[in-house]
């Protein structure tokens, strides 16, 4: 399995495999975990799930919630992304690969740009698409990376304005 990561900021230098529990699910591919080293945000490696405001966001988030809340997890860190999240291969204590299960059920896409050689994810997506599982039941379901690209201008502009306004309010104008 290739561990090339999209938008890698740095290699993970901490303990590579940690036991943890999910305490909050953000969306279909990320959650807040707590382990012996404290709390940390996790982005599941190799998958991409619908974004907030996108069709099937709630269903994808609830599927991940059902799979990870209240069970022991093993998170194997690959790197840290631009948002400071640990990008991890996530398995339940029972040995279920969470990312693979999300793709197999049609609640996440195989994220080709970050997991080019992930044959298991590719095959799971083919099975979900052929079976019409999850969002594959919807004709023309939009991939998250396409949705983000289409909506980037508005989101980036708003975030930039907020950051500038906050800097000014705190006496830092960003120059």
C-alpha positions as CSV (number, residue, x, y, z in Angstrom):
1,X,0.0,0.0,0.0
2,X,1.4,3.4,-0.9
3,X,1.5,5.9,1.9
4,X,1.8,9.0,-0.4
5,X,-0.3,11.8,1.1
6,X,-2.0,14.7,-0.5
7,X,-0.9,18.1,0.9
8,X,1.6,16.5,3.3
9,X,3.1,19.1,5.6
10,X,5.6,16.9,7.5
11,X,6.2,13.3,8.3
12,X,4.8,12.1,11.6
13,X,7.6,12.0,14.2
14,X,5.6,10.8,17.2
15,X,4.5,7.4,18.2
16,X,3.4,5.8,14.9
17,X,0.6,3.5,16.2
18,X,-1.6,4.6,19.1
19,X,-4.6,3.1,20.8
20,X,-7.4,5.7,21.1
21,X,-11.1,6.4,21.1
22,X,-13.1,8.8,19.0
23,X,-14.8,11.4,21.1
24,X,-16.3,13.6,18.3
25,X,-16.9,12.9,14.6
26,X,-16.4,15.9,12.4
27,X,-17.5,14.4,9.0
28,X,-17.2,11.2,7.1
29,X,-13.4,11.1,7.1
30,X,-12.3,12.9,10.3
31,X,-12.7,12.8,14.0
32,X,-11.3,13.9,17.3
33,X,-9.6,11.2,19.2
34,X,-8.3,10.8,22.7
35,X,-5.4,8.5,23.7
36,X,-2.7,8.3,26.3
37,X,-1.0,11.3,24.7
38,X,-4.1,13.4,24.9
39,X,-6.6,14.7,22.3
40,X,-5.7,14.9,18.6
41,X,-7.6,15.3,15.3
42,X,-7.5,12.4,12.8
43,X,-8.0,12.5,9.0
44,X,-8.5,8.9,7.7
45,X,-5.9,8.1,5.1
46,X,-6.9,7.2,1.5
47,X,-10.6,8.3,1.6
48,X,-12.5,11.5,1.0
49,X,-16.1,12.0,2.2
50,X,-18.8,14.5,1.3
51,X,-18.2,18.0,2.6
52,X,-20.6,20.1,4.8
53,X,-23.3,21.4,2.5
54,X,-22.8,18.6,0.1
55,X,-25.4,15.9,-0.6
56,X,-24.9,12.8,1.6
57,X,-22.7,14.7,4.2
58,X,-25.0,13.8,7.1
59,X,-25.3,10.1,6.1
60,X,-21.5,9.8,5.7
61,X,-20.9,11.5,9.1
62,X,-23.4,9.2,10.8
63,X,-21.9,6.1,9.2
64,X,-18.4,7.0,10.6
65,X,-20.0,7.9,13.9
66,X,-21.6,4.5,14.2
67,X,-18.4,2.7,13.3
68,X,-15.9,4.6,15.6
69,X,-17.8,6.0,18.6
70,X,-17.4,4.0,21.8
71,X,-15.0,1.4,20.4
72,X,-11.3,1.0,20.8
73,X,-9.3,2.2,17.7
74,X,-5.8,1.8,16.5
75,X,-4.5,4.9,14.5
76,X,-1.4,4.4,12.5
77,X,-0.1,7.9,11.7
78,X,1.4,8.5,8.2
79,X,2.0,12.2,8.4
80,X,0.5,15.5,9.5
81,X,-1.6,17.5,7.0
82,X,-1.8,21.3,6.5
83,X,-4.5,21.5,9.2
84,X,-2.4,19.8,11.8
85,X,-4.4,16.6,11.7
86,X,-2.7,13.2,12.0
87,X,-3.4,11.4,8.7
88,X,-3.9,7.8,9.8
89,X,-4.9,4.4,8.8
90,X,-7.6,3.6,11.3
91,X,-8.7,0.2,12.5
92,X,-11.2,-0.8,15.1
93,X,-9.9,-3.1,18.0
94,X,-11.8,-5.9,16.2
95,X,-9.5,-5.4,13.1
96,X,-12.0,-3.5,10.8
97,X,-10.2,-1.1,8.5
98,X,-12.5,2.0,8.9
99,X,-11.5,3.8,5.7
100,X,-12.0,0.6,3.6
101,X,-15.4,0.0,5.3
102,X,-16.5,3.6,4.5
103,X,-15.7,3.2,0.9
104,X,-17.2,-0.3,0.6
105,X,-20.5,1.0,2.1
106,X,-20.6,4.0,-0.3
107,X,-20.0,6.7,2.3
108,X,-16.6,7.8,1.1
109,X,-14.6,7.8,-2.1
110,X,-11.3,6.3,-2.7
111,X,-9.0,9.4,-2.6
112,X,-6.9,8.6,-5.6
113,X,-4.5,11.6,-5.2
114,X,-3.4,10.4,-1.8
115,X,-3.7,6.7,-2.1
116,X,-2.7,5.9,-5.7
117,X,-1.7,2.3,-5.1
118,X,-4.4,1.4,-2.6
119,X,-5.8,-1.5,-4.5
120,X,-8.2,-2.5,-1.7
121,X,-9.8,1.0,-1.7
122,X,-10.0,1.0,-5.5
123,X,-11.7,-2.4,-5.5
124,X,-14.0,-1.5,-2.6
125,X,-15.2,1.6,-4.6
126,X,-15.9,-0.5,-7.7
127,X,-18.0,-2.9,-5.6
128,X,-19.9,0.0,-4.0
129,X,-20.5,1.7,-7.3
130,X,-21.7,-1.6,-9.0
131,X,-24.0,-2.3,-6.0
132,X,-25.4,1.2,-5.9
133,X,-24.5,1.5,-2.2
134,X,-24.6,4.8,-0.3
135,X,-24.1,7.9,-2.5
136,X,-23.7,5.6,-5.6
137,X,-27.5,5.3,-5.5
138,X,-27.6,9.0,-6.5
139,X,-27.1,9.7,-10.2
140,X,-24.1,12.0,-10.6
141,X,-23.0,12.3,-7.0
142,X,-20.4,15.0,-6.9
143,X,-16.9,14.0,-5.6
144,X,-15.7,16.1,-2.6
145,X,-12.6,17.4,-4.3
146,X,-14.7,18.6,-7.2
147,X,-17.2,20.2,-4.7
148,X,-14.3,21.9,-2.9
149,X,-12.7,23.2,-6.1
150,X,-16.1,24.6,-7.3
151,X,-16.7,26.4,-4.0
152,X,-13.1,27.4,-3.2
153,X,-13.3,31.1,-4.2
154,X,-16.1,31.9,-1.7
155,X,-14.7,29.8,1.2
156,X,-11.1,31.1,0.7
157,X,-12.2,34.7,0.4
158,X,-14.3,34.5,3.5
159,X,-11.6,32.8,5.6
160,X,-9.0,35.3,4.4
161,X,-11.2,38.2,5.4
162,X,-11.9,36.7,8.8
163,X,-8.2,36.1,9.4
164,X,-7.3,39.6,8.4
165,X,-10.1,41.1,10.6
166,X,-9.0,39.0,13.6
167,X,-5.3,40.1,13.1
168,X,-6.4,43.7,13.1
169,X,-8.6,43.3,16.1
170,X,-5.6,41.7,18.0
171,X,-3.2,44.5,16.9
172,X,-1.6,42.4,14.1
173,X,-2.4,43.6,10.6
174,X,-0.6,40.6,8.9
175,X,2.0,42.8,7.1
